[in-house]
Amino acid sequence: MTHAVQLSEIVKRYGEFTAVDRFSLDVEIGQIVGFLGPNGAGKTTTIRMIMSILYPDSGRISVLGHPRAIDVKDRIGYLPEERGLYRKMTIDQTLRYFGKLKGLHRRDLRRRIGECLDSIGLSDWRYKRVEALSKGMSQKLQFVATILHRPELVILDEPFSGLDPINMDLLKDLVVDLRRQGTTVIFSTHQMEQAQRLCDRLVLINRGRKLIEGTMEEIRSRFSSRILQLEGEGDFASLAGSGGVLDSEFTTGHARLEISAETDPDVILRRALDIARLSRFEIERLDLHEIFIKLVGDDDETPDFSDKPSVPGGLK
Amino acid sequence: MGKIVTVGVREFIETVKTKTFFLTSVILPLLMLGLIFGSQGIARLAEKEAVPTKHLAVVDRTDVVFDVLQRFVEESNARHPQRKLAVQRVTGEDANIETLRERAAGGEIYAYLVIPPEATAREESGEAPPASMPSTASAGPIAGAVQCEFGRKDGNPEVAERLRYMLNRAIVEVRFKQADPPIDLARVRKLQEPVGFRNVDVKTGQETTGDEMIRFMTPFAFMFLLFMGTMTISQGLLTSVIEEKNSRVVEVLLSAVSPIQLMAGKILGMVCVGVVLMSIWGIVGYGGAHARGMGYLVTPYHLTYVVLYFIPGFLLISAFLAAVGAACNTVKEAQSMAAPLTILTIVPMMLWWLIMLNPSSMLSIVLSYIPPITPFVMILRVCADPEIPIIEVIATLVLLWLSVLFTIWMAGKIFRVGVLMYGKPPSIKELIRWLRYD
């Protein structure tokens, strides 16, 4: 078995609406794979199908070599997008409960809970009730509850949403630790930056379809055009007509030009110096968000990347 | 199975820790006992409370009854100093019935009483009155008897009863005196002395010392406790499902257990809560009844039936409410969705009297075969009449268990889909569609 998860041509429909459309994907063991896409792209539905919480209308799924995740639930850690804890239970009771449900033995539980709480700095809170925790703390607690039983495969649905920068870094470190231990991680996010930095492979999803998949470099190499950022006094508008400019955007004192791979940026810089007093000139590569927008391209709707969860379940 | 037990244990512990459980397990039976044993005490307390003297105006057209009546009223006042009556004879202008009605209506007097002249002039020949018992229990008119007009604003039966009793005694006394030859009243009274009843339980031969009312109310108490136990705990299950949905714990749980395991675990936990609750009540009831020498009230026979009917009844209702909880997002939505069941379960609460008076009537039998209320109706029937055919017990239990299986199957389907659904609650049509998902 070299693949942790294999999806082939899975389809999920809700009446007229196709939430996931012929989606195929191979996730190798030990990789961190990011599902990227706007809200409502089908990320959560796909993840729920991997977890056998929902079932695809057609297509095949293999999770850790089994057709249904139910059979290997104890080897998977899942942090859903819609997550919560029992408020009246203590942190120790909560972890004990989830640990037991994941098939951990009583004798391992105590030690494992201690280790996990240490790693997120919540040891002092062990016998406090969950309702006493701050939002960040309970998110960290949810994360350790997910990995308490040392799963081989960890699936995180929007793990970073709503976290402050410090906790976000802590969580990222924990994810990197998981990879070091050989754990396969799949996570979904609509925040492109997180994905760019963490993932071995990226899967860009929109409207239930896979747009592109690969390492950051592979994806970038498909989009070899570059971005020129110019700032200064003068009217940059005439630069739009220069050879090799694919796209341009002007505001007062600022120009953003996309040029093809073959175009020499120096030519543009010289022309710019003729028409304006430059204070800034930068050559950038397309970031994920721009690549995404390009891929979605002629779609009439602007994808919704706002930091709010899409309607969960979506069964209508 | 291990996971079902883990879920069940948590559900059990969390429920038993709550205040609701404490209230249900301790306060409710106390209330029940209070209701049965305390009602007479309360009545006695009420008797001790002094009420203002009630003034009555009497129009005595016989001219002879009033003095005797007044004597009886005085005797009665001596016995009940808290509830005095005062009678005053009115004559002439004041005896106008219209005026008296106005005075009573205006609250100046409590009531007026008119004794017609023929009240004492009872023909000794002629037809004897029907040989039925002299009715003291009902205040209704006696056919052929002389009618005295009694006018007042309220309808306090206690006052009317006392007055009627005294008036009758007064009139009878006058009639005896006027009889020719006169009859020795004291001797008649002696001959009329009533006998008492000593109540004995047929099984034990033991004197049923307590009030007969307690004996009569016991089946109701069994049903009521069964009802309260089932409803409060299964309501707790409903709330717990909704809470898990709202706090978004449910999907975290579903990563470890299947929806069916989750539902089964929750129901299992709640059944255990129910068994604990029933055991507490059973032990307290059994012990309490025996300690007070009323062991015949709570016997192993009764308790066996309580267990036999409680478990399937509880499973049925809790599976139903688990499904309702899974389909809804707020307790309010769930209550309106569960309303048909709630209304149905009230039926035996309303008809218990009829079922108990006649446990083998058509009504009782029909109600026994409506699964959600079978346990309540059957508990009433078997407690009220130990001669209920065993075949009926078996038939109702089989039907009950069949509907338990069906409901759990249905609840599982609805639970699986519903538990991840947010937004508006599903319509009946949608629910039926969920049942068809595989």
HADDOCK unambig.tbl for C-alpha pairs under 7 A between the chains (distance, minus, plus):
assign (segid A and resid 51 and name CA) (segid B and resid 255 and name CA) 6.86 0.50 0.50
assign (segid A and resid 73 and name CA) (segid B and resid 255 and name CA) 6.73 0.50 0.50
assign (segid A and resid 73 and name CA) (segid B and resid 256 and name CA) 5.86 0.50 0.50
assign (segid A and resid 74 and name CA) (segid B and resid 256 and name CA) 6.77 0.50 0.50
assign (segid A and resid 78 and name CA) (segid B and resid 255 and name CA) 5.96 0.50 0.50
assign (segid A and resid 79 and name CA) (segid B and resid 252 and name CA) 6.58 0.50 0.50
assign (segid A and resid 80 and name CA) (segid B and resid 251 and name CA) 6.45 0.50 0.50
assign (segid A and resid 80 and name CA) (segid B and resid 252 and name CA) 6.28 0.50 0.50
assign (segid A and resid 82 and name CA) (segid B and resid 248 and name CA) 5.63 0.50 0.50
assign (segid A and resid 82 and name CA) (segid B and resid 251 and name CA) 6.97 0.50 0.50
assign (segid A and resid 83 and name CA) (segid B and resid 248 and name CA) 4.78 0.50 0.50
assign (segid A and resid 83 and name CA) (segid B and resid 249 and name CA) 5.66 0.50 0.50
assign (segid A and resid 83 and name CA) (segid B and resid 251 and name CA) 6.68 0.50 0.50
assign (segid A and resid 83 and name CA) (segid B and resid 252 and name CA) 6.17 0.50 0.50
assign (segid A and resid 84 and name CA) (segid B and resid 247 and name CA) 5.23 0.50 0.50
assign (segid A and resid 84 and name CA) (segid B and resid 248 and name CA) 4.52 0.50 0.50
assign (segid A and resid 84 and name CA) (segid B and resid 249 and name CA) 4.41 0.50 0.50
assign (segid A and resid 85 and name CA) (segid B and resid 247 and name CA) 6.69 0.50 0.50
assign (segid A and resid 85 and name CA) (segid B and resid 249 and name CA) 5.25 0.50 0.50
assign (segid A and resid 86 and name CA) (segid B and resid 249 and name CA) 6.91 0.50 0.50
assign (segid A and resid 101 and name CA) (segid B and resid 3 and name CA) 5.70 0.50 0.50
assign (segid A and resid 101 and name CA) (segid B and resid 6 and name CA) 6.70 0.50 0.50
assign (segid A and resid 101 and name CA) (segid B and resid 256 and name CA) 5.90 0.50 0.50
assign (segid A and resid 102 and name CA) (segid B and resid 256 and name CA) 5.74 0.50 0.50
assign (segid A and resid 313 and name CA) (segid B and resid 420 and name CA) 5.93 0.50 0.50
assign (segid A and resid 313 and name CA) (segid B and resid 421 and name CA) 5.62 0.50 0.50
assign (segid A and resid 313 and name CA) (segid B and resid 422 and name CA) 6.96 0.50 0.50
assign (segid A and resid 315 and name CA) (segid B and resid 421 and name CA) 6.83 0.50 0.50
